[in-house]
Amino acid sequence: TAKFSQIEVNRGMRAPYLVKYFDQVGREWVLRQPVRDLCRFERGNLATPAVGVPTCDIVFLRNVLIYFDATTKRQILARVRRAMRPDGYLILGGAETTLNLDDSFDRVQIGRAPVYRLRGGKA
């Protein structure tokens, strides 16, 4: 639904972007409709194979992998990798990494944020 708490938008969201792209509704920040129209938001079960997932430019998987064992993390990363464009990006939480789980990703910095870029092509 593209709604975020104050704590969530305070995690690296610069004030000019917040004002430009979000509306404050009560205690939440809601992404404006023109931006939402550019995105497709999906929910799914990461522990099962995805069905009907389009090719993704960017996947946000923040603070999710920490709840799985190493084998399940590898399976999830493989599924995510197959759903990504060859030059796609994976966004993980600060305590998460692909290191020692999936060598198909390179860790790169965009500003202050570490992100993972798919290396050269799909699985």
MARBA-3410 file (N, C-alpha, C, O; in Angstrom, 1 decimal):
123
0.8,-1.2,0.0,0.0,0.0,0.0,0.9,1.3,0.0,0.3,2.4,0.0 ~ 2.2,1.1,0.0,3.1,2.2,-0.1,3.0,3.2,1.1,3.1,4.4,0.9 ~ 2.7,2.7,2.3,2.6,3.5,3.5,3.8,3.2,4.4,4.2,2.0,4.5 ~ 4.4,4.2,5.0,5.6,4.1,5.8,5.4,4.9,7.0,4.8,6.0,7.0 ~ 6.0,4.4,8.1,6.0,5.1,9.4,7.1,6.2,9.4,8.0,6.2,8.5
7.0,7.1,10.4,8.1,8.1,10.5,9.4,7.5,10.7,10.4,7.9,10.1 ~ 9.5,6.4,11.5,10.8,5.7,11.7,11.3,5.2,10.4,12.5,5.3,10.1 ~ 10.5,4.6,9.5,10.9,4.1,8.2,11.4,5.1,7.3,12.5,4.9,6.7 ~ 10.8,6.2,7.2,11.2,7.3,6.3,12.5,8.0,6.9,13.2,8.6,6.1 ~ 12.7,8.0,8.1,13.9,8.6,8.8,15.1,7.8,8.5,16.2,8.3,8.7
15.0,6.6,8.0,16.2,5.7,7.7,16.8,6.1,6.3,16.7,5.3,5.4 ~ 17.3,7.2,6.2,18.0,7.6,5.0,17.2,8.4,4.0,17.8,8.8,2.9 ~ 16.0,8.7,4.2,15.2,9.4,3.3,15.5,10.9,3.5,15.2,11.5,4.6 ~ 16.0,11.6,2.5,16.3,13.0,2.6,15.0,13.8,2.5,14.1,13.4,1.8 ~ 15.0,14.9,3.3,13.7,15.7,3.5,13.2,16.2,2.1,12.0,16.1,2.0
14.0,16.6,1.2,13.5,17.1,-0.1,12.7,16.0,-0.8,11.7,16.3,-1.5 ~ 13.2,14.8,-0.8,12.5,13.6,-1.4,11.2,13.3,-0.7,10.2,13.0,-1.4 ~ 11.2,13.3,0.6,10.0,13.1,1.4,8.9,14.0,1.0,7.8,13.6,0.8 ~ 9.3,15.3,1.0,8.3,16.3,0.6,7.8,16.2,-0.8,6.6,16.5,-1.1 ~ 8.7,15.8,-1.7,8.4,15.8,-3.1,7.5,14.6,-3.5,6.6,14.7,-4.3
7.8,13.4,-2.9,7.2,12.2,-3.3,6.2,11.5,-2.4,5.6,10.5,-2.7 ~ 6.0,12.1,-1.2,5.1,11.5,-0.2,4.2,12.5,0.4,4.4,13.8,0.4 ~ 3.0,12.1,0.8,2.0,12.9,1.6,1.9,12.3,3.0,1.9,11.1,3.1 ~ 1.8,13.2,4.0,1.6,12.7,5.3,0.2,12.5,5.6,-0.6,13.5,5.4 ~ -0.2,11.3,6.0,-1.6,11.0,6.3,-1.6,10.5,7.7,-1.2,9.3,7.9
-2.1,11.3,8.6,-2.0,10.9,10.0,-0.6,10.8,10.4,0.2,11.7,10.3 ~ -0.3,9.6,10.9,1.1,9.3,11.4,1.9,8.6,10.4,3.1,8.2,10.6 ~ 1.4,8.4,9.2,2.1,7.6,8.1,2.5,8.5,7.0,1.9,9.6,6.8 ~ 3.4,8.1,6.2,3.8,8.8,4.9,3.4,7.9,3.8,3.7,6.7,3.8 ~ 2.7,8.4,2.8,2.1,7.6,1.7,2.8,8.1,0.4,2.8,9.3,0.1
3.3,7.1,-0.3,3.9,7.5,-1.6,2.9,8.0,-2.5,1.8,7.4,-2.7 ~ 3.1,9.1,-3.2,2.2,9.7,-4.1,1.8,8.8,-5.3,2.7,8.1,-5.8 ~ 0.6,8.9,-5.7,0.1,8.1,-6.8,0.9,8.1,-8.1,1.1,7.0,-8.6 ~ 1.4,9.2,-8.6,2.2,9.1,-9.8,3.4,8.2,-9.7,3.8,7.6,-10.6 ~ 4.0,8.2,-8.5,5.2,7.4,-8.3,4.7,5.9,-8.1,5.4,5.0,-8.7
3.7,5.7,-7.4,3.1,4.3,-7.2,2.8,3.7,-8.6,2.9,2.5,-8.8 ~ 2.3,4.6,-9.5,1.9,4.0,-10.8,3.1,3.5,-11.6,2.9,2.8,-12.6 ~ 4.3,3.9,-11.2,5.5,3.5,-11.9,6.0,2.1,-11.3,6.9,1.5,-11.9 ~ 5.4,1.7,-10.2,5.9,0.5,-9.5,4.8,-0.6,-9.5,3.6,-0.3,-9.7 ~ 5.3,-1.7,-9.2,4.4,-2.9,-9.0,4.8,-3.5,-7.7,5.9,-4.0,-7.5
3.9,-3.5,-6.7,4.2,-4.0,-5.4,3.5,-5.4,-5.3,2.3,-5.6,-5.6 ~ 4.3,-6.4,-4.9,3.8,-7.8,-4.8,4.1,-8.4,-3.4,5.0,-8.0,-2.8 ~ 3.3,-9.3,-3.0,3.5,-10.1,-1.8,3.6,-11.5,-2.2,3.0,-12.0,-3.1 ~ 4.4,-12.2,-1.5,4.6,-13.6,-1.8,5.3,-14.4,-0.7,5.7,-13.8,0.3 ~ 5.4,-15.7,-0.8,6.0,-16.5,0.2,7.4,-16.8,-0.4,7.6,-17.6,-1.4
8.5,-16.3,0.3,9.8,-16.5,-0.2,10.3,-17.9,-0.1,11.3,-18.3,-0.8 ~ 9.7,-18.7,0.7,10.1,-20.1,0.9,9.5,-21.0,-0.2,9.8,-22.2,-0.2 ~ 8.7,-20.5,-1.1,8.1,-21.3,-2.1,8.5,-20.7,-3.5,8.7,-19.5,-3.6 ~ 8.5,-21.5,-4.6,8.8,-20.9,-5.9,7.7,-19.9,-6.3,6.5,-20.0,-6.0 ~ 8.2,-18.8,-6.9,7.3,-17.7,-7.3,6.6,-18.1,-8.5,7.1,-18.8,-9.4
5.3,-17.6,-8.6,4.5,-17.9,-9.8,4.0,-16.5,-10.3,3.5,-15.7,-9.6 ~ 4.3,-16.3,-11.6,3.8,-15.1,-12.2,4.5,-13.8,-11.8,4.0,-12.7,-12.0 ~ 5.7,-13.9,-11.3,6.5,-12.7,-11.0,7.1,-12.2,-12.2,7.8,-12.9,-12.9 ~ 7.0,-10.9,-12.5,7.6,-10.3,-13.6,9.1,-10.1,-13.4,9.6,-10.2,-12.3 ~ 9.8,-9.8,-14.5,11.2,-9.5,-14.3,11.4,-8.2,-13.6,10.7,-7.2,-14.0
12.2,-8.2,-12.6,12.3,-7.0,-11.7,13.6,-6.2,-12.0,14.7,-6.8,-12.2 ~ 13.5,-4.9,-11.9,14.7,-4.0,-12.0,15.3,-4.0,-10.6,16.6,-3.9,-10.5 ~ 14.5,-4.0,-9.6,15.0,-3.8,-8.2,14.1,-4.7,-7.3,12.9,-4.7,-7.4 ~ 14.7,-5.4,-6.3,14.0,-6.2,-5.3,14.4,-5.7,-4.0,15.6,-5.6,-3.6 ~ 13.4,-5.3,-3.2,13.6,-4.9,-1.8,13.4,-6.1,-0.9,12.2,-6.6,-0.8
14.4,-6.6,-0.2,14.3,-7.8,0.6,14.9,-7.4,2.0,15.7,-8.2,2.5 ~ 14.5,-6.3,2.5,15.1,-5.8,3.7,14.6,-6.5,5.0,13.4,-6.6,5.2 ~ 15.6,-6.9,5.8,15.3,-7.5,7.1,14.4,-8.7,7.0,13.5,-8.9,7.9 ~ 14.7,-9.5,6.0,13.9,-10.7,5.8,14.8,-12.0,6.0,14.4,-12.9,6.6 ~ 15.9,-12.0,5.3,16.8,-13.1,5.3,17.3,-13.5,6.7,17.6,-14.7,6.9
17.3,-12.6,7.6,17.8,-12.9,8.9,17.0,-13.9,9.6,17.5,-14.5,10.6 ~ 15.8,-14.2,9.2,14.9,-15.2,9.8,15.1,-16.6,9.3,14.4,-17.5,9.8 ~ 15.9,-16.8,8.3,16.1,-18.1,7.6,17.4,-18.7,7.9,18.4,-18.0,8.1 ~ 17.5,-20.0,7.8,18.8,-20.7,7.9,19.5,-20.5,6.5,19.0,-20.1,5.6 ~ 20.8,-20.9,6.5,21.7,-20.6,5.3,21.1,-21.3,4.1,21.2,-20.8,3.0
20.7,-22.6,4.2,20.1,-23.3,3.1,18.9,-22.6,2.5,18.8,-22.4,1.2 ~ 18.0,-22.1,3.3,16.8,-21.4,2.8,17.2,-20.1,2.2,16.6,-19.6,1.2 ~ 18.2,-19.4,2.8,18.7,-18.1,2.3,19.2,-18.3,0.8,18.9,-17.5,0.0 ~ 20.0,-19.4,0.6,20.5,-19.7,-0.7,19.3,-19.9,-1.7,19.4,-19.4,-2.8 ~ 18.3,-20.7,-1.3,17.2,-20.9,-2.2,16.4,-19.6,-2.5,16.1,-19.4,-3.6
16.2,-18.8,-1.5,15.5,-17.5,-1.7,16.3,-16.6,-2.7,15.8,-16.1,-3.6 ~ 17.6,-16.5,-2.4,18.5,-15.7,-3.3,18.5,-16.2,-4.7,18.5,-15.4,-5.7 ~ 18.5,-17.5,-4.9,18.4,-18.1,-6.3,17.1,-17.7,-6.9,17.1,-17.4,-8.1 ~ 16.0,-17.8,-6.2,14.7,-17.4,-6.8,14.6,-15.9,-7.1,14.1,-15.6,-8.2 ~ 15.2,-15.1,-6.2,15.2,-13.7,-6.5,16.0,-13.4,-7.7,15.7,-12.6,-8.6
17.2,-14.0,-7.8,18.1,-13.8,-8.9,17.4,-14.1,-10.2,17.6,-13.4,-11.2 ~ 16.7,-15.2,-10.3,16.0,-15.6,-11.5,14.9,-14.6,-11.9,14.5,-14.5,-13.1 ~ 14.4,-13.9,-11.0,13.3,-12.9,-11.3,13.9,-11.5,-11.6,13.1,-10.6,-12.0 ~ 15.2,-11.4,-11.5,15.8,-10.1,-11.7,16.3,-9.9,-13.2,16.7,-10.8,-13.8 ~ 16.2,-8.6,-13.6,16.9,-8.2,-14.9,18.4,-8.5,-14.7,18.9,-8.4,-13.6
19.1,-8.7,-15.8,20.6,-8.9,-15.7,21.3,-7.8,-15.0,22.4,-8.1,-14.4 ~ 20.8,-6.6,-15.1,21.5,-5.5,-14.4,20.7,-5.0,-13.2,20.9,-3.8,-12.8 ~ 20.0,-5.9,-12.6,19.1,-5.5,-11.5,19.8,-5.3,-10.2,21.0,-5.7,-10.0 ~ 19.1,-4.7,-9.2,19.6,-4.5,-7.9,18.8,-5.2,-6.8,17.6,-5.3,-7.0 ~ 19.5,-5.6,-5.8,18.9,-6.2,-4.6,19.2,-5.4,-3.4,20.3,-5.1,-3.2
18.2,-5.0,-2.7,18.3,-4.2,-1.5,18.0,-5.0,-0.3,16.9,-5.5,-0.1 ~ 19.1,-5.2,0.6,18.9,-6.0,1.8,19.0,-5.1,3.0,19.4,-3.9,2.9 ~ 18.7,-5.6,4.2,18.8,-4.9,5.4,20.3,-4.8,5.8,21.1,-5.5,5.3 ~ 20.5,-3.9,6.7,21.9,-3.6,7.2,22.6,-4.8,7.7,23.9,-4.9,7.7 ~ 21.9,-5.8,8.3,22.6,-6.9,8.9,22.6,-8.1,7.9,22.9,-9.2,8.3
22.2,-7.9,6.7,22.1,-9.0,5.7,23.2,-8.8,4.6,23.6,-7.7,4.3 ~ 23.5,-10.0,4.0,24.5,-10.0,2.9,24.2,-11.2,2.0,23.5,-12.1,2.4 ~ 24.8,-11.2,0.8,24.8,-12.3,0.0,26.1,-13.1,0.1,26.3,-14.2,-0.5 ~ 27.1,-12.5,0.8,28.4,-13.1,1.0,28.3,-14.6,1.6,27.6,-14.8,2.6 ~ 29.0,-15.5,1.0,29.0,-16.9,1.3,27.6,-17.6,1.1,27.4,-18.7,1.6
26.7,-16.9,0.4,25.4,-17.5,0.1,25.2,-17.6,-1.4,24.7,-18.6,-1.9 ~ 25.5,-16.5,-2.1,25.3,-16.5,-3.5,26.3,-15.5,-4.2,26.3,-14.3,-3.9 ~ 27.2,-16.1,-5.0,28.3,-15.2,-5.5,27.9,-14.6,-6.8,28.8,-14.1,-7.6 ~ 26.6,-14.5,-7.1,26.1,-13.9,-8.4,25.9,-12.4,-8.2,25.5,-11.7,-9.1 ~ 26.1,-11.9,-7.0,25.9,-10.5,-6.7,27.2,-9.8,-6.3,28.1,-10.4,-5.6
27.4,-8.6,-6.7,28.4,-7.7,-6.3,27.9,-6.7,-5.3,26.8,-6.1,-5.6 ~ 28.6,-6.4,-4.2,28.1,-5.4,-3.3,28.7,-4.1,-3.8,29.9,-3.9,-4.0 ~ 27.8,-3.1,-4.0,28.3,-1.8,-4.5,27.6,-0.7,-3.6,26.6,-0.9,-2.9 ~ 28.3,0.5,-3.5,27.7,1.6,-2.7,27.0,2.5,-3.6,27.5,2.9,-4.7 ~ 25.8,2.9,-3.2,25.1,4.0,-3.9,24.8,5.0,-2.8,24.0,4.9,-1.9
25.6,6.1,-2.8,25.6,7.1,-1.7,26.1,6.4,-0.5,27.2,5.8,-0.5 ~ 25.3,6.4,0.6,25.7,5.7,1.8,25.2,4.3,1.9,25.4,3.6,2.9 ~ 24.4,3.9,0.9,23.7,2.6,1.0,24.4,1.5,0.3,24.7,1.7,-0.9 ~ 24.7,0.4,1.0,25.2,-0.7,0.2,24.1,-1.5,-0.5,23.0,-1.7,0.2 ~ 24.2,-1.8,-1.7,23.2,-2.6,-2.5,24.0,-3.7,-3.2,25.2,-3.7,-3.2
23.2,-4.6,-3.7,23.8,-5.8,-4.4,23.3,-5.7,-5.8,22.1,-5.7,-6.1 ~ 24.3,-5.7,-6.8,24.0,-5.7,-8.2,24.3,-7.1,-8.8,25.3,-7.7,-8.5 ~ 23.3,-7.5,-9.6,23.4,-8.8,-10.2,24.6,-8.8,-11.2,24.7,-7.9,-12.0 ~ 25.5,-9.8,-11.1,26.7,-9.8,-11.9,26.3,-10.4,-13.3,25.9,-11.5,-13.4 ~ 26.5,-9.6,-14.3,26.5,-10.0,-15.7,25.3,-10.7,-16.3,25.3,-10.8,-17.5
24.4,-11.3,-15.6,23.3,-12.0,-16.2,22.6,-12.9,-15.2,23.0,-13.0,-14.0 ~ 21.6,-13.5,-15.6,20.7,-14.3,-14.8,21.4,-15.7,-14.5,22.4,-16.1,-15.1 ~ 20.8,-16.4,-13.6,21.3,-17.7,-13.2,21.1,-18.7,-14.4,21.4,-19.9,-14.3
END
